[in-house]
Amino acid sequence: MKVNNKIALITGGGQGIGEGIALSLARNGSHIIIADLKSQNTETIQNRISEIGRQVMSFSMDVTNQSSVDNVVQKTVDSFGRIDILINNAGVFGGPQWHQRGNWNDSDWNEVFAINVRGLSRVTESVSVHMKNRKYGKIVNIASGAARKGTQLNPPYAASKAAVINLTQSWSLKLAPDNINVNAICPGFLWTPLWEKIAHKRIQEPDNTNFSSPRQFFDQKIISTIPLNREQTPEDIGNLACFLASDYAKNITGQTINVNGGAHMS
């Protein structure tokens, strides 16, 4: 994939999609910096990356705090000399205890836009300064299938991820003169800790009481929604992220690519 010896900073890299991307990049030769608000939970993935034979570091980063972001970016540059790849994966589905409430509220709007939109742009701003100095960089933003169409279930989240697609286009135009590629991925249905919470919430609804477990609800969602009739995995997202971060994708920028088994085509 031509990412050998690249330095990759991954926000929200401690679990789920972020973990899949970290492992894919590591398997293809990159050294990994995991920037996660809960960095104490990253020991397992750090061990797996070390076993692959790559260097790995983990820092606590709050994408809503400029000092926290700049501190991690600077520590990465001090340790490795550069940042070649940025994966903007950190994101939330709602405000605190969103999965225990019936409807969205102001905390959902505030939280998802602070993290999913402004946080993504804040990290991009900080990292791109160093990429521009070297006239090289690959940035991959993680959006969502929810960005492609409206939803009555969680408008704040869907709107925030639609904003990620727009930001991807805006940043690609801004950074193209400095040879920096910016693209996005819309993941489909993955059984991650996030989707487990979503499914648990959904089976509490009157129309879904026939499901005995969150996983059963998720499996039915796959059957009814995915033409290929199979769920996606963090590794699927990681493989595409790895390609977009490689020089094979040197002439791809400003694009958003679905990895959803055909659930939505655009």
DRENLO-57813 format. One record per residue (C-alpha): residue number from 0; z, y, x. Coordinates in nm, 4 decimals. Each point is the difference from the previous one (the first is absolute). Layout:
BEGIN
<atom><n>NUM</n><pz>Z</pz><py>Y</py><px>X</px></atom>
...
***
This chain:
BEGIN
<atom><n>0</n><pz>0.0000</pz><py>0.0000</py><px>0.0000</px></atom>
<atom><n>1</n><pz>0.0048</pz><py>0.2275</py><px>0.3083</px></atom>
<atom><n>2</n><pz>0.3594</pz><py>0.1135</py><px>-0.0409</px></atom>
<atom><n>3</n><pz>0.1189</pz><py>-0.1608</py><px>0.3213</px></atom>
<atom><n>4</n><pz>0.2718</pz><py>0.2042</py><px>0.1711</px></atom>
<atom><n>5</n><pz>-0.0101</pz><py>0.2670</py><px>-0.2701</px></atom>
<atom><n>6</n><pz>0.3247</pz><py>0.1713</py><px>-0.1005</px></atom>
<atom><n>7</n><pz>0.0581</pz><py>-0.0210</py><px>-0.3746</px></atom>
<atom><n>8</n><pz>0.2630</pz><py>0.1901</py><px>-0.1958</px></atom>
<atom><n>9</n><pz>0.0673</pz><py>-0.1484</py><px>-0.3440</px></atom>
<atom><n>10</n><pz>0.2129</pz><py>0.1804</py><px>-0.2560</px></atom>
<atom><n>11</n><pz>0.1850</pz><py>-0.2242</py><px>-0.2420</px></atom>
<atom><n>12</n><pz>-0.0777</pz><py>-0.2902</py><px>0.2294</px></atom>
<atom><n>13</n><pz>0.3158</pz><py>-0.1989</py><px>-0.0615</px></atom>
<atom><n>14</n><pz>-0.1167</pz><py>-0.2168</py><px>-0.2887</px></atom>
<atom><n>15</n><pz>-0.2786</pz><py>-0.0789</py><px>-0.2427</px></atom>
<atom><n>16</n><pz>-0.3385</pz><py>0.1573</py><px>0.0697</px></atom>
<atom><n>17</n><pz>0.1313</pz><py>0.1849</py><px>0.3045</px></atom>
<atom><n>18</n><pz>0.1155</pz><py>-0.3252</py><px>0.1536</px></atom>
<atom><n>19</n><pz>-0.3379</pz><py>-0.1632</py><px>-0.0648</px></atom>
<atom><n>20</n><pz>-0.1798</pz><py>0.2882</py><px>0.1684</px></atom>
<atom><n>21</n><pz>0.2364</pz><py>-0.0035</py><px>0.2972</px></atom>
<atom><n>22</n><pz>-0.0540</pz><py>-0.3714</py><px>0.0572</px></atom>
<atom><n>23</n><pz>-0.3787</pz><py>0.0255</py><px>-0.0362</px></atom>
<atom><n>24</n><pz>-0.0210</pz><py>0.2822</py><px>0.2527</px></atom>
<atom><n>25</n><pz>0.2315</pz><py>-0.1853</py><px>0.2373</px></atom>
<atom><n>26</n><pz>-0.2052</pz><py>-0.3204</py><px>-0.0230</px></atom>
<atom><n>27</n><pz>-0.3068</pz><py>0.2040</py><px>0.0880</px></atom>
<atom><n>28</n><pz>0.1593</pz><py>0.1533</py><px>0.3063</px></atom>
<atom><n>29</n><pz>0.1790</pz><py>0.3171</py><px>-0.1063</px></atom>
<atom><n>30</n><pz>0.3513</pz><py>0.1024</py><px>0.0959</px></atom>
<atom><n>31</n><pz>0.2061</pz><py>0.0951</py><px>-0.3035</px></atom>
<atom><n>32</n><pz>0.2426</pz><py>0.2766</py><px>-0.0905</px></atom>
<atom><n>33</n><pz>0.1704</pz><py>-0.0593</py><px>-0.3330</px></atom>
<atom><n>34</n><pz>0.1215</pz><py>0.3206</py><px>-0.1629</px></atom>
<atom><n>35</n><pz>0.2090</pz><py>-0.0892</py><px>-0.3004</px></atom>
<atom><n>36</n><pz>0.2822</pz><py>0.1744</py><px>-0.1821</px></atom>
<atom><n>37</n><pz>0.1926</pz><py>-0.3289</py><px>0.0180</px></atom>
<atom><n>38</n><pz>-0.0698</pz><py>-0.0860</py><px>0.3612</px></atom>
<atom><n>39</n><pz>0.2993</pz><py>-0.2332</py><px>0.0118</px></atom>
<atom><n>40</n><pz>-0.1965</pz><py>-0.2419</py><px>-0.2194</px></atom>
<atom><n>41</n><pz>-0.2878</pz><py>-0.0386</py><px>0.2462</px></atom>
<atom><n>42</n><pz>0.1511</pz><py>-0.2514</py><px>0.2411</px></atom>
<atom><n>43</n><pz>-0.1953</pz><py>-0.2973</py><px>-0.1362</px></atom>
<atom><n>44</n><pz>-0.3401</pz><py>0.1641</py><px>0.0260</px></atom>
<atom><n>45</n><pz>0.0806</pz><py>0.1359</py><px>0.3452</px></atom>
<atom><n>46</n><pz>0.0773</pz><py>-0.3519</py><px>0.1140</px></atom>
<atom><n>47</n><pz>-0.3282</pz><py>-0.1308</py><px>-0.1436</px></atom>
<atom><n>48</n><pz>-0.1987</pz><py>0.2717</py><px>0.1771</px></atom>
<atom><n>49</n><pz>0.1814</pz><py>-0.0673</py><px>0.3278</px></atom>
<atom><n>50</n><pz>-0.0864</pz><py>-0.3696</py><px>-0.0323</px></atom>
<atom><n>51</n><pz>-0.3661</pz><py>0.0978</py><px>-0.0304</px></atom>
<atom><n>52</n><pz>0.0385</pz><py>0.1680</py><px>0.3371</px></atom>
<atom><n>53</n><pz>-0.0259</pz><py>0.3654</py><px>-0.1026</px></atom>
<atom><n>54</n><pz>0.2369</pz><py>0.2839</py><px>0.0659</px></atom>
<atom><n>55</n><pz>0.1885</pz><py>0.1157</py><px>-0.3090</px></atom>
<atom><n>56</n><pz>0.2472</pz><py>0.2755</py><px>-0.0757</px></atom>
<atom><n>57</n><pz>0.1734</pz><py>0.1036</py><px>-0.3219</px></atom>
<atom><n>58</n><pz>0.1254</pz><py>0.3415</py><px>-0.1034</px></atom>
<atom><n>59</n><pz>0.1623</pz><py>0.1359</py><px>-0.3111</px></atom>
<atom><n>60</n><pz>-0.2312</pz><py>0.2583</py><px>-0.1552</px></atom>
<atom><n>61</n><pz>0.0398</pz><py>0.2074</py><px>-0.3153</px></atom>
<atom><n>62</n><pz>-0.3484</pz><py>0.1247</py><px>-0.0896</px></atom>
<atom><n>63</n><pz>0.1515</pz><py>0.2755</py><px>-0.2159</px></atom>
<atom><n>64</n><pz>0.1715</pz><py>0.1518</py><px>0.3052</px></atom>
<atom><n>65</n><pz>-0.2125</pz><py>0.1862</py><px>0.2544</px></atom>
<atom><n>66</n><pz>0.2512</pz><py>-0.0386</py><px>0.2839</px></atom>
<atom><n>67</n><pz>0.0257</pz><py>-0.3742</py><px>-0.0604</px></atom>
<atom><n>68</n><pz>-0.3784</pz><py>-0.0376</py><px>0.0062</px></atom>
<atom><n>69</n><pz>-0.0524</pz><py>0.2141</py><px>0.3098</px></atom>
<atom><n>70</n><pz>0.2807</pz><py>-0.1812</py><px>0.1806</px></atom>
<atom><n>71</n><pz>-0.1532</pz><py>-0.3451</py><px>-0.0530</px></atom>
<atom><n>72</n><pz>-0.3484</pz><py>0.1204</py><px>0.0889</px></atom>
<atom><n>73</n><pz>0.1267</pz><py>0.1568</py><px>0.3212</px></atom>
<atom><n>74</n><pz>0.2021</pz><py>-0.3097</py><px>0.0928</px></atom>
<atom><n>75</n><pz>-0.3119</pz><py>-0.2100</py><px>-0.0482</px></atom>
<atom><n>76</n><pz>-0.2094</pz><py>0.2273</py><px>0.2189</px></atom>
<atom><n>77</n><pz>0.2763</pz><py>0.0105</py><px>0.2625</px></atom>
<atom><n>78</n><pz>0.0206</pz><py>-0.3815</py><px>0.0045</px></atom>
<atom><n>79</n><pz>-0.3705</pz><py>-0.0902</py><px>-0.0176</px></atom>
<atom><n>80</n><pz>-0.1803</pz><py>0.3179</py><px>0.0999</px></atom>
<atom><n>81</n><pz>-0.2057</pz><py>0.0221</py><px>-0.3174</px></atom>
<atom><n>82</n><pz>-0.0522</pz><py>-0.1055</py><px>-0.3612</px></atom>
<atom><n>83</n><pz>-0.3395</pz><py>-0.1595</py><px>-0.0682</px></atom>
<atom><n>84</n><pz>0.0578</pz><py>-0.1230</py><px>-0.3545</px></atom>
<atom><n>85</n><pz>0.2038</pz><py>0.1381</py><px>-0.2879</px></atom>
<atom><n>86</n><pz>0.0602</pz><py>-0.2091</py><px>-0.3112</px></atom>
<atom><n>87</n><pz>0.1439</pz><py>0.2118</py><px>-0.2816</px></atom>
<atom><n>88</n><pz>0.1613</pz><py>-0.2745</py><px>-0.2036</px></atom>
<atom><n>89</n><pz>0.3413</pz><py>0.1426</py><px>-0.0961</px></atom>
<atom><n>90</n><pz>0.0206</pz><py>0.0464</py><px>-0.3755</px></atom>
<atom><n>91</n><pz>0.2110</pz><py>-0.0421</py><px>-0.3105</px></atom>
<atom><n>92</n><pz>-0.0711</pz><py>-0.0979</py><px>-0.3585</px></atom>
<atom><n>93</n><pz>0.2504</pz><py>0.2408</py><px>-0.1545</px></atom>
<atom><n>94</n><pz>0.3266</pz><py>0.1820</py><px>0.0412</px></atom>
<atom><n>95</n><pz>0.3362</pz><py>-0.1694</py><px>0.0558</px></atom>
<atom><n>96</n><pz>0.0559</pz><py>-0.2911</py><px>-0.2409</px></atom>
<atom><n>97</n><pz>-0.3485</pz><py>0.0364</py><px>-0.1500</px></atom>
<atom><n>98</n><pz>-0.0062</pz><py>-0.3710</py><px>-0.0828</px></atom>
<atom><n>99</n><pz>0.3103</pz><py>0.0346</py><px>-0.2184</px></atom>
<atom><n>100</n><pz>-0.1372</pz><py>0.2768</py><px>-0.2229</px></atom>
<atom><n>101</n><pz>-0.2317</pz><py>-0.0161</py><px>-0.2955</px></atom>
<atom><n>102</n><pz>-0.2060</pz><py>0.3146</py><px>0.0652</px></atom>
<atom><n>103</n><pz>-0.0850</pz><py>0.2138</py><px>0.2994</px></atom>
<atom><n>104</n><pz>0.1851</pz><py>0.3269</py><px>0.0553</px></atom>
<atom><n>105</n><pz>0.0087</pz><py>0.2975</py><px>0.2360</px></atom>
<atom><n>106</n><pz>0.1553</pz><py>-0.2052</py><px>0.2788</px></atom>
<atom><n>107</n><pz>-0.3055</pz><py>-0.2275</py><px>-0.0057</px></atom>
<atom><n>108</n><pz>-0.2410</pz><py>0.2918</py><px>0.0242</px></atom>
<atom><n>109</n><pz>0.2009</pz><py>0.1621</py><px>0.2765</px></atom>
<atom><n>110</n><pz>0.0546</pz><py>-0.3151</py><px>0.2045</px></atom>
<atom><n>111</n><pz>-0.3519</pz><py>-0.1430</py><px>-0.0079</px></atom>
<atom><n>112</n><pz>-0.1640</pz><py>0.3290</py><px>0.0875</px></atom>
<atom><n>113</n><pz>0.2538</pz><py>0.0807</py><px>0.2719</px></atom>
<atom><n>114</n><pz>-0.0607</pz><py>-0.3369</py><px>0.1684</px></atom>
<atom><n>115</n><pz>-0.3427</pz><py>-0.1287</py><px>-0.1063</px></atom>
<atom><n>116</n><pz>-0.1807</pz><py>0.3341</py><px>0.0266</px></atom>
<atom><n>117</n><pz>0.1849</pz><py>0.2600</py><px>0.2039</px></atom>
<atom><n>118</n><pz>0.1602</pz><py>-0.2613</py><px>0.2237</px></atom>
<atom><n>119</n><pz>-0.3371</pz><py>-0.1557</py><px>0.0801</px></atom>
<atom><n>120</n><pz>-0.1469</pz><py>0.3396</py><px>0.0826</px></atom>
<atom><n>121</n><pz>0.3046</pz><py>0.0988</py><px>0.2067</px></atom>
<atom><n>122</n><pz>-0.0340</pz><py>-0.3071</py><px>0.2215</px></atom>
<atom><n>123</n><pz>-0.3751</pz><py>0.0530</py><px>0.0295</px></atom>
<atom><n>124</n><pz>0.0546</pz><py>0.3606</py><px>0.1057</px></atom>
<atom><n>125</n><pz>0.2470</pz><py>-0.1007</py><px>0.2708</px></atom>
<atom><n>126</n><pz>-0.1990</pz><py>-0.2921</py><px>0.1399</px></atom>
<atom><n>127</n><pz>-0.3403</pz><py>0.1673</py><px>-0.0161</px></atom>
<atom><n>128</n><pz>0.1126</pz><py>0.2688</py><px>0.2449</px></atom>
<atom><n>129</n><pz>0.0221</pz><py>-0.2682</py><px>0.2693</px></atom>
<atom><n>130</n><pz>-0.3190</pz><py>-0.1732</py><px>-0.1113</px></atom>
<atom><n>131</n><pz>-0.1942</pz><py>0.3264</py><px>0.0131</px></atom>
<atom><n>132</n><pz>0.1090</pz><py>0.0555</py><px>0.3601</px></atom>
<atom><n>133</n><pz>-0.1677</pz><py>-0.3293</py><px>0.0921</px></atom>
<atom><n>134</n><pz>-0.2971</pz><py>0.0355</py><px>-0.2397</px></atom>
<atom><n>135</n><pz>0.0747</pz><py>-0.3449</py><px>-0.1372</px></atom>
<atom><n>136</n><pz>0.1888</pz><py>-0.1515</py><px>-0.2890</px></atom>
<atom><n>137</n><pz>-0.0111</pz><py>-0.2345</py><px>-0.2975</px></atom>
<atom><n>138</n><pz>0.2010</pz><py>0.0777</py><px>-0.3132</px></atom>
<atom><n>139</n><pz>0.0274</pz><py>-0.2425</py><px>-0.2915</px></atom>
<atom><n>140</n><pz>0.1757</pz><py>0.1047</py><px>-0.3204</px></atom>
<atom><n>141</n><pz>0.1293</pz><py>-0.2521</py><px>-0.2520</px></atom>
<atom><n>142</n><pz>-0.0852</pz><py>0.1074</py><px>-0.3531</px></atom>
<atom><n>143</n><pz>0.0063</pz><py>-0.2362</py><px>-0.2999</px></atom>
<atom><n>144</n><pz>-0.2153</pz><py>-0.1482</py><px>-0.2727</px></atom>
<atom><n>145</n><pz>0.2027</pz><py>0.2249</py><px>-0.2288</px></atom>
<atom><n>146</n><pz>-0.1786</pz><py>0.2965</py><px>0.1594</px></atom>
<atom><n>147</n><pz>-0.3307</pz><py>-0.1047</py><px>-0.1541</px></atom>
<atom><n>148</n><pz>0.0912</pz><py>0.0525</py><px>-0.3654</px></atom>
<atom><n>149</n><pz>0.2734</pz><py>0.1459</py><px>-0.2181</px></atom>
<atom><n>150</n><pz>0.2894</pz><py>-0.2076</py><px>-0.1226</px></atom>
<atom><n>151</n><pz>0.2610</pz><py>0.0379</py><px>-0.2697</px></atom>
<atom><n>152</n><pz>0.2500</pz><py>-0.2067</py><px>0.1997</px></atom>
<atom><n>153</n><pz>0.0615</pz><py>0.2314</py><px>0.2971</px></atom>
<atom><n>154</n><pz>-0.2055</pz><py>0.3229</py><px>0.0051</px></atom>
<atom><n>155</n><pz>0.1984</pz><py>0.1560</py><px>0.2888</px></atom>
<atom><n>156</n><pz>-0.0791</pz><py>-0.2893</py><px>0.2330</px></atom>
<atom><n>157</n><pz>-0.3657</pz><py>-0.0231</py><px>-0.1034</px></atom>
<atom><n>158</n><pz>-0.0480</pz><py>0.3738</py><px>0.0420</px></atom>
<atom><n>159</n><pz>0.1639</pz><py>-0.0053</py><px>0.3437</px></atom>
<atom><n>160</n><pz>-0.2316</pz><py>-0.2756</py><px>0.1177</px></atom>
<atom><n>161</n><pz>-0.3035</pz><py>0.1808</py><px>-0.1406</px></atom>
<atom><n>162</n><pz>0.1147</pz><py>0.2910</py><px>0.2146</px></atom>
<atom><n>163</n><pz>-0.0002</pz><py>-0.2319</py><px>0.3023</px></atom>
<atom><n>164</n><pz>-0.3713</pz><py>-0.0638</py><px>-0.0546</px></atom>
<atom><n>165</n><pz>-0.0677</pz><py>0.3722</py><px>-0.0178</px></atom>
<atom><n>166</n><pz>0.2132</pz><py>0.0662</py><px>0.3077</px></atom>
<atom><n>167</n><pz>-0.1928</pz><py>-0.2689</py><px>0.1847</px></atom>
<atom><n>168</n><pz>-0.3230</pz><py>0.1847</py><px>-0.0669</px></atom>
<atom><n>169</n><pz>0.1513</pz><py>0.3367</py><px>0.0909</px></atom>
<atom><n>170</n><pz>0.1528</pz><py>-0.1218</py><px>0.3253</px></atom>
<atom><n>171</n><pz>-0.3185</pz><py>-0.1848</py><px>0.0950</px></atom>
<atom><n>172</n><pz>-0.1934</pz><py>0.3282</py><px>-0.0214</px></atom>
<atom><n>173</n><pz>0.2652</pz><py>0.1924</py><px>0.1893</px></atom>
<atom><n>174</n><pz>0.0307</pz><py>-0.2524</py><px>0.2829</px></atom>
<atom><n>175</n><pz>-0.3605</pz><py>-0.1175</py><px>0.0357</px></atom>
<atom><n>176</n><pz>-0.0827</pz><py>0.2639</py><px>0.2650</px></atom>
<atom><n>177</n><pz>0.2735</pz><py>-0.1569</py><px>0.2153</px></atom>
<atom><n>178</n><pz>-0.1433</pz><py>-0.3529</py><px>-0.0299</px></atom>
<atom><n>179</n><pz>0.2802</pz><py>-0.1170</py><px>-0.2303</px></atom>
<atom><n>180</n><pz>-0.0846</pz><py>-0.2385</py><px>-0.2829</px></atom>
<atom><n>181</n><pz>0.2028</pz><py>0.0137</py><px>-0.3205</px></atom>
<atom><n>182</n><pz>-0.0380</pz><py>-0.2670</py><px>-0.2682</px></atom>
<atom><n>183</n><pz>0.2035</pz><py>-0.1547</py><px>-0.2789</px></atom>
<atom><n>184</n><pz>0.0593</pz><py>-0.3403</py><px>-0.1554</px></atom>
<atom><n>185</n><pz>0.0755</pz><py>-0.0735</py><px>-0.3646</px></atom>
<atom><n>186</n><pz>0.1960</pz><py>-0.3278</py><px>-0.0091</px></atom>
<atom><n>187</n><pz>-0.0126</pz><py>-0.2096</py><px>-0.3143</px></atom>
<atom><n>188</n><pz>0.2727</pz><py>-0.2411</py><px>-0.1133</px></atom>
<atom><n>189</n><pz>0.2326</pz><py>-0.1215</py><px>0.2748</px></atom>
<atom><n>190</n><pz>0.3266</pz><py>-0.1860</py><px>-0.0433</px></atom>
<atom><n>191</n><pz>0.2204</pz><py>0.2374</py><px>0.1974</px></atom>
<atom><n>192</n><pz>0.3572</pz><py>0.1204</py><px>-0.0604</px></atom>
<atom><n>193</n><pz>-0.1527</pz><py>0.2945</py><px>-0.1883</px></atom>
<atom><n>194</n><pz>-0.2021</pz><py>-0.2166</py><px>-0.2363</px></atom>
<atom><n>195</n><pz>0.2981</pz><py>-0.2261</py><px>-0.0584</px></atom>
<atom><n>196</n><pz>0.1915</pz><py>0.3040</py><px>-0.1312</px></atom>
<atom><n>197</n><pz>-0.2967</pz><py>0.1032</py><px>-0.2140</px></atom>
<atom><n>198</n><pz>-0.0304</pz><py>-0.3466</py><px>-0.1499</px></atom>
<atom><n>199</n><pz>0.3737</pz><py>-0.0247</py><px>-0.0605</px></atom>
<atom><n>200</n><pz>-0.0145</pz><py>0.3259</py><px>-0.1923</px></atom>
<atom><n>201</n><pz>-0.3044</pz><py>-0.1044</py><px>-0.2007</px></atom>
<atom><n>202</n><pz>0.1485</pz><py>-0.3271</py><px>-0.1257</px></atom>
<atom><n>203</n><pz>0.2810</pz><py>0.1995</py><px>-0.1595</px></atom>
<atom><n>204</n><pz>-0.2527</pz><py>0.1555</py><px>-0.2385</px></atom>
<atom><n>205</n><pz>-0.0208</pz><py>-0.1440</py><px>-0.3549</px></atom>
<atom><n>206</n><pz>-0.3612</pz><py>-0.1152</py><px>0.0445</px></atom>
<atom><n>207</n><pz>0.0804</pz><py>-0.1971</py><px>0.3155</px></atom>
<atom><n>208</n><pz>0.3132</pz><py>-0.1951</py><px>-0.0891</px></atom>
<atom><n>209</n><pz>-0.1965</pz><py>-0.3265</py><px>0.0137</px></atom>
<atom><n>210</n><pz>-0.0058</pz><py>0.0175</py><px>0.3800</px></atom>
<atom><n>211</n><pz>0.2829</pz><py>-0.1904</py><px>0.1643</px></atom>
<atom><n>212</n><pz>-0.0186</pz><py>0.1756</py><px>0.3378</px></atom>
<atom><n>213</n><pz>-0.1560</pz><py>0.3002</py><px>0.1739</px></atom>
<atom><n>214</n><pz>-0.2220</pz><py>-0.2355</py><px>0.1986</px></atom>
<atom><n>215</n><pz>-0.1356</pz><py>-0.1593</py><px>-0.3165</px></atom>
<atom><n>216</n><pz>-0.0906</pz><py>0.3442</py><px>-0.1327</px></atom>
<atom><n>217</n><pz>-0.1720</pz><py>0.0837</py><px>0.3293</px></atom>
<atom><n>218</n><pz>-0.1966</pz><py>-0.3277</py><px>-0.0003</px></atom>
<atom><n>219</n><pz>-0.1246</pz><py>0.0682</py><px>-0.3522</px></atom>
<atom><n>220</n><pz>-0.1023</pz><py>0.3486</py><px>0.1080</px></atom>
<atom><n>221</n><pz>-0.2130</pz><py>-0.1548</py><px>0.2735</px></atom>
<atom><n>222</n><pz>-0.1684</pz><py>-0.2367</py><px>-0.2436</px></atom>
<atom><n>223</n><pz>-0.0764</pz><py>0.2701</py><px>-0.2548</px></atom>
<atom><n>224</n><pz>-0.1022</pz><py>0.2741</py><px>0.2435</px></atom>
<atom><n>225</n><pz>-0.1533</pz><py>-0.1366</py><px>0.3212</px></atom>
<atom><n>226</n><pz>-0.3578</pz><py>-0.1392</py><px>-0.0160</px></atom>
<atom><n>227</n><pz>0.0587</pz><py>-0.2010</py><px>0.3189</px></atom>
<atom><n>228</n><pz>0.3120</pz><py>-0.1396</py><px>-0.1710</px></atom>
<atom><n>229</n><pz>0.2295</pz><py>0.0341</py><px>0.2976</px></atom>
<atom><n>230</n><pz>0.2594</pz><py>0.2505</py><px>0.1150</px></atom>
<atom><n>231</n><pz>-0.0436</pz><py>0.2172</py><px>0.3035</px></atom>
<atom><n>232</n><pz>0.2331</pz><py>-0.0200</py><px>0.2992</px></atom>
<atom><n>233</n><pz>0.1388</pz><py>0.2486</py><px>0.2532</px></atom>
<atom><n>234</n><pz>-0.2186</pz><py>-0.1719</py><px>0.2586</px></atom>
<atom><n>235</n><pz>-0.3113</pz><py>0.0812</py><px>-0.2077</px></atom>
<atom><n>236</n><pz>0.0887</pz><py>0.3675</py><px>0.0150</px></atom>
<atom><n>237</n><pz>0.0857</pz><py>-0.0350</py><px>0.3679</px></atom>
<atom><n>238</n><pz>-0.3388</pz><py>-0.1475</py><px>0.0819</px></atom>
<atom><n>239</n><pz>-0.1849</pz><py>0.2931</py><px>-0.1551</px></atom>
<atom><n>240</n><pz>0.2371</pz><py>0.2506</py><px>0.1584</px></atom>
<atom><n>241</n><pz>-0.0667</pz><py>-0.1640</py><px>0.3341</px></atom>
<atom><n>242</n><pz>-0.3760</pz><py>0.0328</py><px>-0.0470</px></atom>
<atom><n>243</n><pz>0.0259</pz><py>0.3661</py><px>-0.1050</px></atom>
<atom><n>244</n><pz>0.2201</pz><py>0.0649</py><px>0.3034</px></atom>
<atom><n>245</n><pz>-0.2551</pz><py>-0.1563</py><px>0.2329</px></atom>
<atom><n>246</n><pz>-0.3103</pz><py>0.1468</py><px>0.1594</px></atom>
<atom><n>247</n><pz>-0.2109</pz><py>-0.2257</py><px>-0.2211</px></atom>
<atom><n>248</n><pz>0.0753</pz><py>0.2604</py><px>-0.2681</px></atom>
<atom><n>249</n><pz>-0.0791</pz><py>0.3023</py><px>0.2176</px></atom>
<atom><n>250</n><pz>-0.2462</pz><py>0.1403</py><px>-0.2560</px></atom>
<atom><n>251</n><pz>0.2173</pz><py>-0.0621</py><px>-0.3061</px></atom>
<atom><n>252</n><pz>0.2147</pz><py>0.2925</py><px>-0.1094</px></atom>
<atom><n>253</n><pz>0.1191</pz><py>0.1543</py><px>-0.3248</px></atom>
<atom><n>254</n><pz>-0.0399</pz><py>-0.3332</py><px>-0.1797</px></atom>
<atom><n>255</n><pz>0.2355</pz><py>-0.1894</py><px>-0.2302</px></atom>
<atom><n>256</n><pz>-0.0507</pz><py>-0.3757</py><px>-0.0179</px></atom>
<atom><n>257</n><pz>0.1399</pz><py>-0.2371</py><px>-0.2632</px></atom>
<atom><n>258</n><pz>0.1601</pz><py>-0.3309</py><px>0.0944</px></atom>
<atom><n>259</n><pz>0.0644</pz><py>-0.1352</py><px>-0.3477</px></atom>
<atom><n>260</n><pz>-0.1956</pz><py>-0.3159</py><px>-0.0629</px></atom>
<atom><n>261</n><pz>-0.2437</pz><py>0.1889</py><px>-0.2224</px></atom>
<atom><n>262</n><pz>0.2580</pz><py>0.1367</py><px>-0.2415</px></atom>
<atom><n>263</n><pz>-0.1532</pz><py>0.3441</py><px>0.0288</px></atom>
<atom><n>264</n><pz>-0.3420</pz><py>0.0711</py><px>0.1441</px></atom>
<atom><n>265</n><pz>-0.1066</pz><py>0.3408</py><px>0.1264</px></atom>
***
